[in-house]
Amino acid sequence: ISSLEENVAMRGVSGLGQETILIMLDGHRLNSQSTNSESFDFRNSLDKIKQIEVLRGPASSLYGNVALTAVVNIVTRSGSDMDGGRISAMGGANKAYGGSFTFGHGNLQSDYMVWGSIYNSEGEKKVLSGTTHYIGAYNQKPTFDLGTRIHWGDVNLSVIGQHGHPVPYYNLLSIGEAFSYDDYGTYNGEGPGMSRTNIRADLEWNHTWNDLSLSASIYAANERMQIYNVIGDTIPYMVMAYLAQALGIKDVKTRGIRQAISWDDYSFGGTVSGLYNYSLGQQMSGSLLVGLQFEDFIADDGILMIGADYNNTNNVRHSIILDGIERTLSSFVQVKHYFTKELIFNGGLRYDFKHRLDGRTINTLSPRVSLIWMPNQMFTVKGAYSHAFVDAAAFYRASTISLFSGGTNLNPEIMDSYQLDAIINWKDLGLRYEFNTFYNVVKDMVYFNTSIAGSTTETTPTTFTNAGRIAMGGIENVLQYTSDRIVANLNATFQYPFDIKQYSSSGHNVLNVPRFMGNAVAQYAVLAPQNGDRLWIRANMHAQSSFDCQTNDLTMIFVGGQSESYKQDGYVLLGAGAEYKWNKGISVSFDVYNLTNKDYEIGGQLLKGVPGLGRSFMARIAYDF
């Protein structure tokens, strides 16, 4: 958890937000063009999802920017999958409520689906020193997800609109200090937290002639970003004086200080590609993919608001983001070649040329090669190497606010990955085991340099800088069991940093990253599906080991130029639930999270431990028609 949004680290690599995993919806990017981030939260309706695909490791050669550590593709259901609709409503602890609808229909010529969902929660209240904190809150403006996908012949059109606004637990400045969330006024209709509202439309054309397939697509997107920080209920005068100087504020206040940064960004792009399937002799065959891509990004000048006394607006500053167009041109080639049915080569190369808003140009090559051996239907082994980059987020480079800028000094983040995968599939037993071992070398990760933020002598007016180098190795294991009545999944990951230089770390421990993580999820059909009505019971467990954290209390840094480190305890969380579905299309479910009401904390780059949600429940009713 960072100060404003949920954060997910993949193989020990984390940023200020979830900025290194590319999240896509039906192959279209959801990550912010300004910050590269996309949270795994309630901005995505679950009822629309058919499946979720995960590609482990770097994938810049395939997908370009952001795909540094992994790619997650959310695949929506088609209209022909549904051939009807579903409506649902849910409510639970902490005054949480929500609802959703999906409807679709399809035939050989056309297919369409529409969906929508909302979610709101007051969050779990925790009172510290007479002040109320909120855990897991999404309030004021409800989180929503609206969209449609239409297919007609060779043409596909998709339009989505999403909004999310999680409530931060701590204030920005004195990390760990309570702030009176209910006392602070709204700005643009929303309270403290990071708010994202985005609209995106994609138009695609695909056509196949025998062994040749051609495709072309264009997209346009707009995102409204607002980062509303509570600086603190009471701020020491010396600290506030420093902030006032950094932010260009003349009137120094120390009570009920709030700050909001807001801007709009616009992006437009397109891709053309061709796929050719070929045969060489009796055994060898394959496919060749070649394509070109372009993308333009524009951010408006933005607004910085500084207020005091909880609700007043004392200073407003415009032009907080550089003007201009950021343009990226890319070319890519992918080859999948079967030497035999058992031995497959898969490789790709991508070239990106980028002209940044800050005037700097970036040229980079992203190669990827893998060799796959499938001696029979039971075994698969794959070895792979890939090199990837993610350019530093546009906001870090284009911000004109010295406290939140990195400028032309920021380099792209780089990752080299070596992987070995093995899959054993016992279909007769219903078992599938997947083993992955990896060794990743990461350089130039972007982080918030607190030593510069608190320095009174630093001449460089930037606080976002590139870190050094980290070499991380690990093993991932996934075991799945499926039968007529049981579905069970077990995964366990162990990771270890071998070499660390000038990176956020303590010895051989990467800050905020546990050495071990594991999950177990299982469900059992009490009433077998063939009986008509169905009753499922389910349970889950999440476990992780302890890890080192750094408080990064900015008040301490401004005053003393240092921050504290401490160890976050490991924990085990349990959950359980049940679902009953009638033949008539009505289903009800009930789930309990953190069944034992375990007290635990989650670390983050800017915060000391954020308390996790205590025991809570959610009930849901749905009707399929």
DASULZI-V387452 format. One record per residue. N is the residue number from 1. RES is the residue in one small letter. OMEGA is omega in radians with two decimals (NA if undefined). NEAR is the number of other ideal C-beta (glycine too) atoms within 10 Angstrom. D_LAST is the distance of its C-alpha to the last C-alpha in Angstrom with 2 decimals. Layout:
{{N;RES;OMEGA;NEAR;D_LAST} {N;RES;OMEGA;NEAR;D_LAST}}
This chain:
{{1;i;3.02;23;39.17} {2;s;-3.01;24;41.27} {3;s;-2.98;27;42.29} {4;l;-3.04;24;39.22} {5;e;3.09;24;36.39} {6;e;-3.08;18;35.03} {7;n;3.12;24;37.06} {8;v;3.10;18;36.45} {9;a;3.10;21;39.45} {10;m;3.10;17;39.34} {11;r;3.03;23;42.39} {12;g;-3.09;24;44.49} {13;v;3.13;21;44.02} {14;s;3.10;25;42.80} {15;g;3.12;27;43.42} {16;l;3.03;22;43.22} {17;g;3.11;25;39.47} {18;q;-2.96;25;37.07} {19;e;-3.06;28;39.03} {20;t;3.08;28;39.56} {21;i;3.11;25;36.09} {22;l;3.10;26;34.32} {23;i;-3.11;20;30.61} {24;m;3.01;19;28.63} {25;l;-3.08;23;25.14} {26;d;3.09;16;24.70} {27;g;-3.13;14;28.51} {28;h;-3.05;17;29.20} {29;r;3.01;23;31.31} {30;l;-3.12;21;30.04} {31;n;3.13;23;33.45} {32;s;3.05;24;35.44} {33;q;-3.11;25;38.08} {34;s;-3.02;23;40.47} {35;t;-3.08;23;40.30} {36;n;-3.00;27;38.62} {37;s;3.01;27;36.41} {38;e;-3.07;28;32.70} {39;s;3.01;23;31.53} {40;f;-3.07;14;28.94} {41;d;-2.99;17;27.34} {42;f;3.08;24;24.35} {43;r;3.13;23;24.65} {44;n;3.08;23;22.07} {45;s;-3.14;24;18.40} {46;l;-3.06;12;17.49} {47;d;-3.11;19;13.74} {48;k;-2.93;26;14.84} {49;i;3.02;15;17.31} {50;k;3.14;12;17.49} {51;q;3.09;9;21.07} {52;i;-3.12;9;24.25} {53;e;-3.13;11;27.53} {54;v;3.05;10;30.88} {55;l;-3.10;15;34.23} {56;r;3.03;17;37.08} {57;g;-3.10;25;40.29} {58;p;-3.13;30;41.55} {59;a;3.12;24;39.78} {60;s;-3.13;30;41.65} {61;s;3.13;23;42.68} {62;l;-2.92;19;39.07} {63;y;3.08;21;37.56} {64;g;-2.96;24;40.57} {65;n;3.08;23;40.78} {66;v;-3.05;30;39.28} {67;a;-3.06;29;38.52} {68;l;-3.04;29;41.42} {69;t;-3.13;28;40.22} {70;a;3.03;19;36.70} {71;v;3.06;21;33.69} {72;v;-3.14;19;30.07} {73;n;3.10;17;27.49} {74;i;-3.10;19;23.88} {75;v;-3.13;15;21.77} {76;t;3.07;23;18.42} {77;r;3.06;18;15.50} {78;s;3.10;17;15.60} {79;g;3.13;22;13.19} {80;s;3.04;16;13.70} {81;d;-3.05;13;12.94} {82;m;-3.05;21;9.35} {83;d;-3.10;12;8.83} {84;g;-3.10;13;5.60} {85;g;3.07;17;5.32} {86;r;2.98;20;6.24} {87;i;-3.11;15;8.62} {88;s;3.06;20;11.51} {89;a;-3.13;14;14.98} {90;m;3.09;18;18.12} {91;g;-3.10;15;21.72} {92;g;-3.10;18;24.84} {93;a;3.10;19;28.56} {94;n;3.11;19;30.69} {95;k;3.09;12;28.58} {96;a;3.07;22;25.86} {97;y;3.12;15;22.54} {98;g;3.11;22;19.73} {99;g;3.14;17;16.20} {100;s;3.00;22;13.98} {101;f;3.00;16;11.18} {102;t;3.12;25;10.34} {103;f;3.14;18;9.15} {104;g;3.11;23;10.75} {105;h;-3.14;15;11.85} {106;g;3.02;16;15.12} {107;n;-3.06;9;17.82} {108;l;-3.05;6;21.47} {109;q;-3.03;8;22.75} {110;s;-3.13;14;20.35} {111;d;3.09;19;17.58} {112;y;3.06;17;16.19} {113;m;3.06;24;14.26} {114;v;3.13;17;14.56} {115;w;3.06;25;14.52} {116;g;3.10;18;16.29} {117;s;3.01;25;17.54} {118;i;3.08;17;20.47} {119;y;3.11;20;22.67} {120;n;3.10;18;25.86} {121;s;3.06;27;28.32} {122;e;-3.14;16;31.79} {123;g;3.09;23;32.75} {124;e;-3.12;19;35.00} {125;k;2.99;12;38.32} {126;k;-3.10;14;41.61} {127;v;3.10;9;44.82} {128;l;3.12;11;47.85} {129;s;3.08;6;51.20} {130;g;-3.12;7;49.64} {131;t;-3.07;15;47.17} {132;t;2.95;15;43.40} {133;h;3.07;21;41.65} {134;y;3.09;22;37.89} {135;i;3.09;19;36.16} {136;g;-3.09;22;32.73} {137;a;3.00;24;32.42} {138;y;-3.06;24;30.23} {139;n;-2.93;21;31.03} {140;q;3.12;15;32.25} {141;k;-3.06;17;29.97} {142;p;2.99;18;26.54} {143;t;-3.12;23;25.61} {144;f;3.11;20;22.86} {145;d;3.13;23;21.23} {146;l;3.13;16;19.97} {147;g;3.05;22;19.66} {148;t;3.05;16;18.67} {149;r;-3.06;23;19.62} {150;i;3.09;15;20.32} {151;h;3.11;20;21.90} {152;w;-3.12;11;23.90} {153;g;3.14;10;26.45} {154;d;-3.01;12;28.81} {155;v;3.05;13;27.72} {156;n;3.07;18;25.38} {157;l;3.05;14;24.96} {158;s;3.11;21;23.61} {159;v;3.11;15;24.10} {160;i;3.01;24;23.69} {161;g;-3.06;16;24.98} {162;q;3.08;23;25.58} {163;h;3.07;20;27.71} {164;g;-3.11;25;29.10} {165;h;3.05;27;31.97} {166;p;-3.13;25;33.00} {167;v;3.13;21;35.90} {168;p;-3.13;25;39.06} {169;y;-3.12;24;40.69} {170;y;2.98;23;44.30} {171;n;-3.03;25;46.30} {172;l;-2.92;23;47.44} {173;l;-3.13;24;51.17} {174;s;-3.03;21;52.15} {175;i;-3.07;24;49.55} {176;g;3.13;15;49.01} {177;e;3.13;19;50.05} {178;a;2.95;19;47.73} {179;f;-3.03;28;46.89} {180;s;-3.03;15;45.82} {181;y;-3.07;22;42.39} {182;d;-3.10;10;41.87} {183;d;-3.07;14;45.25} {184;y;3.14;19;44.57} {185;g;3.13;14;43.48} {186;t;3.02;13;40.72} {187;y;-2.99;20;41.48} {188;n;3.06;13;39.36} {189;g;-3.11;9;37.09} {190;e;-3.14;19;36.57} {191;g;-3.12;21;38.47} {192;p;-3.14;26;40.05} {193;g;3.09;24;38.19} {194;m;-3.09;24;37.15} {195;s;3.08;25;34.60} {196;r;3.04;24;32.96} {197;t;-3.08;19;30.97} {198;n;3.07;20;30.34} {199;i;-3.13;15;28.97} {200;r;3.07;20;28.99} {201;a;3.13;15;28.36} {202;d;3.08;22;28.84} {203;l;-3.07;15;29.50} {204;e;3.02;20;30.06} {205;w;3.13;14;31.50} {206;n;3.09;16;31.76} {207;h;-3.09;12;33.53} {208;t;2.99;12;35.03} {209;w;3.13;7;38.17} {210;n;-3.08;7;39.00} {211;d;-3.08;11;40.08} {212;l;3.06;11;39.81} {213;s;3.10;16;36.80} {214;l;3.10;15;37.19} {215;s;3.08;18;35.00} {216;a;-3.13;15;35.54} {217;s;3.00;18;33.69} {218;i;3.10;15;34.44} {219;y;3.02;18;33.02} {220;a;-3.07;15;33.86} {221;a;3.04;21;33.19} {222;n;3.09;16;34.34} {223;e;3.04;20;34.49} {224;r;-3.10;16;35.81} {225;m;3.04;22;37.47} {226;q;3.10;20;39.05} {227;i;-3.06;22;40.94} {228;y;-3.13;24;42.04} {229;n;2.87;20;44.48} {230;v;3.13;25;46.23} {231;i;3.08;24;49.74} {232;g;3.09;24;50.78} {233;d;3.07;19;51.65} {234;t;-3.07;12;55.30} {235;i;3.05;24;56.76} {236;p;-3.04;15;60.38} {237;y;-3.09;10;62.39} {238;m;3.13;13;63.57} {239;v;-3.12;22;60.08} {240;m;3.10;22;58.84} {241;a;3.10;15;61.94} {242;y;3.13;18;61.12} {243;l;3.14;21;57.53} {244;a;3.10;17;58.85} {245;q;-3.11;13;61.18} {246;a;-3.07;16;58.50} {247;l;3.11;17;56.12} {248;g;-3.10;13;58.85} {249;i;-3.12;19;58.77} {250;k;-3.05;8;61.99} {251;d;-3.06;9;61.06} {252;v;3.05;17;60.63} {253;k;-3.09;19;58.54} {254;t;-3.05;17;57.84} {255;r;3.08;12;55.41} {256;g;-3.04;22;51.63} {257;i;3.11;29;51.52} {258;r;-3.11;27;48.33} {259;q;3.09;23;47.70} {260;a;3.03;21;44.92} {261;i;-3.13;21;44.69} {262;s;3.08;19;42.25} {263;w;3.00;21;41.87} {264;d;2.96;16;39.65} {265;d;-3.10;24;39.58} {266;y;3.11;15;38.57} {267;s;-3.12;22;38.17} {268;f;-3.11;15;37.94} {269;g;3.14;20;38.12} {270;g;-3.13;17;37.53} {271;t;2.95;17;37.85} {272;v;-3.11;15;39.06} {273;s;3.08;18;39.20} {274;g;3.13;14;39.93} {275;l;-3.12;18;39.20} {276;y;3.08;14;41.55} {277;n;-3.07;14;41.22} {278;y;3.06;11;44.66} {279;s;3.11;11;46.46} {280;l;-3.11;11;49.99} {281;g;-3.06;6;51.44} {282;q;-3.04;6;49.76} {283;q;-3.00;12;48.34} {284;m;3.10;13;48.03} {285;s;3.12;16;45.12} {286;g;3.13;17;43.05} {287;s;3.13;16;41.55} {288;l;3.13;14;43.03} {289;l;3.12;17;41.12} {290;v;-3.11;14;43.06} {291;g;3.07;17;41.88} {292;l;-3.11;13;42.93} {293;q;3.02;19;41.26} {294;f;-3.13;14;42.26} {295;e;3.04;21;41.15} {296;d;-3.13;15;42.61} {297;f;3.13;22;42.21} {298;i;3.03;16;43.54} {299;a;3.10;26;43.72} {300;d;-3.03;16;44.97} {301;d;3.07;14;47.99} {302;g;-3.12;23;46.06} {303;i;3.00;18;47.20} {304;l;3.11;24;48.69} {305;m;3.00;18;48.82} {306;i;-3.14;22;51.08} {307;g;3.13;21;51.06} {308;a;3.13;21;52.89} {309;d;3.01;13;52.92} {310;y;-2.98;17;49.14} {311;n;-3.06;13;48.15} {312;n;3.01;12;50.84} {313;t;-3.03;13;50.83} {314;n;-3.09;16;54.37} {315;n;3.05;17;54.23} {316;v;-3.13;11;52.09} {317;r;3.11;17;52.75} {318;h;3.10;10;51.40} {319;s;3.13;12;51.54} {320;i;3.12;22;50.41} {321;i;-3.12;26;49.02} {322;l;3.07;20;51.03} {323;d;3.06;11;50.42} {324;g;3.14;15;49.88} {325;i;3.02;12;47.61} {326;e;-3.00;22;46.84} {327;r;3.10;17;46.44} {328;t;3.06;20;45.44} {329;l;-3.05;13;46.09} {330;s;2.97;21;45.06} {331;s;-3.10;13;45.49} {332;f;3.07;22;44.11} {333;v;3.14;15;44.56} {334;q;3.12;19;42.77} {335;v;2.98;15;43.95} {336;k;-3.00;18;42.32} {337;h;3.07;16;44.94} {338;y;2.98;17;44.92} {339;f;2.97;14;48.52} {340;t;3.08;11;47.21} {341;k;-3.08;10;43.84} {342;e;-3.02;14;44.81} {343;l;-3.03;15;46.27} {344;i;3.01;18;44.41} {345;f;3.11;14;45.71} {346;n;-3.10;17;43.43} {347;g;-3.14;18;45.07} {348;g;3.11;20;44.68} {349;l;3.13;16;46.68} {350;r;3.08;26;45.72} {351;y;3.13;14;48.17} {352;d;2.99;22;47.41} {353;f;-3.05;13;49.68} {354;k;3.01;20;48.91} {355;h;-3.04;16;50.82} {356;r;3.01;22;50.13} {357;l;-3.10;19;50.25} {358;d;3.08;18;53.34} {359;g;-3.13;10;55.14} {360;r;3.08;14;55.18} {361;t;-3.13;9;53.99} {362;i;3.03;15;52.27} {363;n;-3.12;8;52.53} {364;t;3.03;18;50.92} {365;l;3.13;12;50.14} {366;s;3.12;25;47.30} {367;p;3.08;14;47.83} {368;r;3.08;22;45.75} {369;v;3.08;16;46.70} {370;s;3.10;18;45.29} {371;l;-3.04;15;46.21} {372;i;3.10;17;43.77} {373;w;3.13;14;44.97} {374;m;-3.08;16;42.72} {375;p;3.09;11;45.15} {376;n;-3.09;8;42.41} {377;q;-3.08;8;38.71} {378;m;-3.02;12;39.47} {379;f;2.97;13;41.37} {380;t;3.09;18;40.97} {381;v;-3.13;15;43.54} {382;k;2.99;17;43.58} {383;g;-3.03;14;46.25} {384;a;2.96;20;45.72} {385;y;3.08;16;47.54} {386;s;3.10;24;46.16} {387;h;-3.05;20;47.60} {388;a;3.07;31;45.55} {389;f;2.94;24;46.11} {390;v;3.11;26;44.30} {391;d;3.11;23;46.18} {392;a;-3.06;26;46.71} {393;a;-3.07;27;44.13} {394;a;-3.11;23;45.11} {395;f;3.13;26;45.31} {396;y;-3.09;25;47.86} {397;r;-3.00;24;49.95} {398;a;-3.14;25;49.67} {399;s;3.08;26;50.00} {400;t;3.09;17;53.32} {401;i;-3.02;18;53.20} {402;s;-3.12;18;55.63} {403;l;-3.08;18;53.74} {404;f;-3.05;20;50.60} {405;s;3.07;23;52.01} {406;g;3.04;26;52.98} {407;g;-3.09;21;54.01} {408;t;3.14;12;55.47} {409;n;-3.04;16;56.56} {410;l;3.07;22;53.10} {411;n;3.02;17;52.70} {412;p;3.06;20;49.49} {413;e;-2.99;26;48.24} {414;i;3.09;21;49.04} {415;m;2.96;26;47.81} {416;d;-3.04;15;49.05} {417;s;3.05;23;47.07} {418;y;-3.04;15;48.06} {419;q;3.01;19;45.45} {420;l;-3.11;14;45.46} {421;d;3.00;19;42.25} {422;a;3.13;15;41.95} {423;i;3.05;16;38.92} {424;i;-3.03;14;39.20} {425;n;3.06;16;36.32} {426;w;-3.05;11;36.75} {427;k;-3.13;10;33.80} {428;d;-3.13;7;35.14} {429;l;-3.11;10;35.26} {430;g;-3.07;14;31.98} {431;l;3.04;15;34.08} {432;r;-3.14;16;34.33} {433;y;3.10;15;37.06} {434;e;-3.12;16;37.64} {435;f;3.11;15;40.88} {436;n;3.01;18;41.80} {437;t;-3.03;15;45.14} {438;f;3.01;19;45.95} {439;y;-3.06;15;48.91} {440;n;3.04;25;48.29} {441;v;-3.05;17;50.94} {442;v;3.12;25;49.86} {443;k;2.99;19;52.13} {444;d;3.02;18;52.14} {445;m;-3.12;24;49.06} {446;v;3.09;25;48.88} {447;y;3.13;18;49.48} {448;f;-3.04;22;50.69} {449;n;-3.07;18;54.44} {450;t;3.12;20;55.40} {451;s;3.07;13;59.08} {452;i;-3.13;18;59.16} {453;a;-3.10;22;57.14} {454;g;-3.07;21;59.75} {455;s;3.05;15;62.79} {456;t;-3.11;8;65.40} {457;t;-3.10;4;67.27} {458;e;-3.11;14;64.53} {459;t;3.13;6;65.16} {460;t;-3.04;14;61.90} {461;p;-3.11;15;59.49} {462;t;3.10;21;56.40} {463;t;3.02;24;54.50} {464;f;-3.11;24;51.95} {465;t;3.09;20;53.82} {466;n;3.07;19;53.34} {467;a;-3.09;19;53.75} {468;g;-2.99;14;55.75} {469;r;3.05;15;54.62} {470;i;3.04;24;52.71} {471;a;-3.04;18;52.40} {472;m;3.06;22;49.54} {473;g;-3.14;18;48.93} {474;g;3.14;18;46.35} {475;i;3.07;14;44.39} {476;e;-3.14;19;40.64} {477;n;3.09;15;39.23} {478;v;3.09;16;35.71} {479;l;-3.11;16;35.07} {480;q;3.07;16;31.72} {481;y;-3.12;16;30.99} {482;t;3.02;14;27.98} {483;s;-3.14;12;27.62} {484;d;-3.02;10;25.07} {485;r;-3.05;13;25.00} {486;i;2.96;12;26.63} {487;v;-3.08;17;26.02} {488;a;3.10;18;28.96} {489;n;3.10;16;30.43} {490;l;3.04;16;33.91} {491;n;-3.13;15;35.62} {492;a;-3.11;15;39.07} {493;t;3.00;18;41.05} {494;f;-3.14;16;44.77} {495;q;-3.06;20;46.42} {496;y;3.09;14;50.03} {497;p;-3.10;19;51.86} {498;f;-3.04;11;54.95} {499;d;-3.10;12;56.58} {500;i;3.09;19;56.18} {501;k;3.10;11;58.27} {502;q;-3.11;10;57.93} {503;y;3.12;19;54.32} {504;s;-3.01;20;52.57} {505;s;3.04;20;53.74} {506;s;-3.05;15;55.94} {507;g;3.10;8;57.98} {508;h;3.08;11;55.60} {509;n;3.03;19;52.59} {510;v;-3.11;24;50.30} {511;l;3.04;20;49.41} {512;n;-3.11;23;45.90} {513;v;3.11;22;45.08} {514;p;3.09;22;45.07} {515;r;-3.07;19;46.61} {516;f;3.02;15;43.92} {517;m;3.12;19;40.16} {518;g;3.12;16;37.76} {519;n;3.02;16;34.23} {520;a;-3.14;16;32.75} {521;v;-3.12;16;29.05} {522;a;3.01;15;27.86} {523;q;-3.04;17;25.03} {524;y;3.13;14;25.29} {525;a;3.10;17;22.89} {526;v;2.99;11;24.36} {527;l;-3.09;14;22.07} {528;a;-3.10;12;21.99} {529;p;-3.10;12;18.71} {530;q;3.14;8;19.92} {531;n;-3.12;10;19.94} {532;g;3.06;11;16.20} {533;d;-3.09;13;15.82} {534;r;3.04;17;17.01} {535;l;3.11;14;19.42} {536;w;2.92;19;20.82} {537;i;-3.04;14;23.90} {538;r;3.12;17;25.22} {539;a;3.11;17;28.39} {540;n;3.13;18;30.00} {541;m;3.01;16;33.50} {542;h;-3.14;16;35.10} {543;a;3.02;16;38.90} {544;q;-3.10;21;41.38} {545;s;3.13;14;45.13} {546;s;3.11;14;47.32} {547;f;-3.14;20;48.18} {548;d;3.10;19;50.64} {549;c;3.03;23;49.81} {550;q;-3.04;22;51.81} {551;t;-3.08;18;51.49} {552;n;3.07;22;52.44} {553;d;-3.02;23;53.30} {554;l;3.06;25;54.29} {555;t;3.10;21;56.64} {556;m;-3.10;18;58.62} {557;i;-3.13;21;58.63} {558;f;-3.09;23;59.93} {559;v;-3.02;14;62.58} {560;g;3.10;10;63.57} {561;g;-3.13;13;62.05} {562;q;3.07;11;60.34} {563;s;-3.04;18;57.26} {564;e;3.02;11;56.72} {565;s;3.10;14;55.10} {566;y;-3.12;12;53.71} {567;k;3.10;12;51.71} {568;q;-3.10;20;48.12} {569;d;3.00;12;47.41} {570;g;-3.10;15;44.88} {571;y;3.05;18;42.07} {572;v;3.13;12;39.37} {573;l;-3.13;18;35.99} {574;l;3.07;17;33.70} {575;g;-3.13;19;30.08} {576;a;3.13;14;27.78} {577;g;3.13;20;24.28} {578;a;3.10;16;21.79} {579;e;3.11;17;18.07} {580;y;-3.13;16;16.53} {581;k;3.08;19;13.14} {582;w;3.09;13;12.29} {583;n;-3.09;9;11.07} {584;k;3.07;11;8.69} {585;g;3.13;12;6.59} {586;i;3.08;13;9.02} {587;s;3.08;19;11.71} {588;v;3.12;13;15.01} {589;s;3.13;18;17.81} {590;f;-3.12;14;21.40} {591;d;3.07;19;23.85} {592;v;3.14;17;27.57} {593;y;-3.10;20;29.50} {594;n;-2.98;19;33.27} {595;l;-3.09;17;33.38} {596;t;-3.13;11;37.21} {597;n;-3.10;8;37.47} {598;k;3.00;13;39.63} {599;d;3.14;11;41.74} {600;y;-3.13;19;41.66} {601;e;3.11;16;42.25} {602;i;-3.11;19;41.03} {603;g;3.12;24;43.69} {604;g;-3.04;26;43.70} {605;q;-3.11;21;46.06} {606;l;-3.03;22;46.95} {607;l;2.80;26;46.37} {608;k;-2.93;20;47.64} {609;g;3.03;21;45.07} {610;v;3.12;20;41.99} {611;p;3.08;17;40.87} {612;g;-3.13;18;37.52} {613;l;3.09;17;34.82} {614;g;-3.14;18;35.68} {615;r;3.12;15;33.52} {616;s;-3.11;20;30.19} {617;f;3.08;17;26.74} {618;m;3.08;19;23.16} {619;a;-3.07;14;20.39} {620;r;3.04;19;16.70} {621;i;-3.11;13;13.55} {622;a;3.11;19;9.99} {623;y;3.09;14;6.50} {624;d;-3.11;16;3.79} {625;f;NA;10;0.00}}
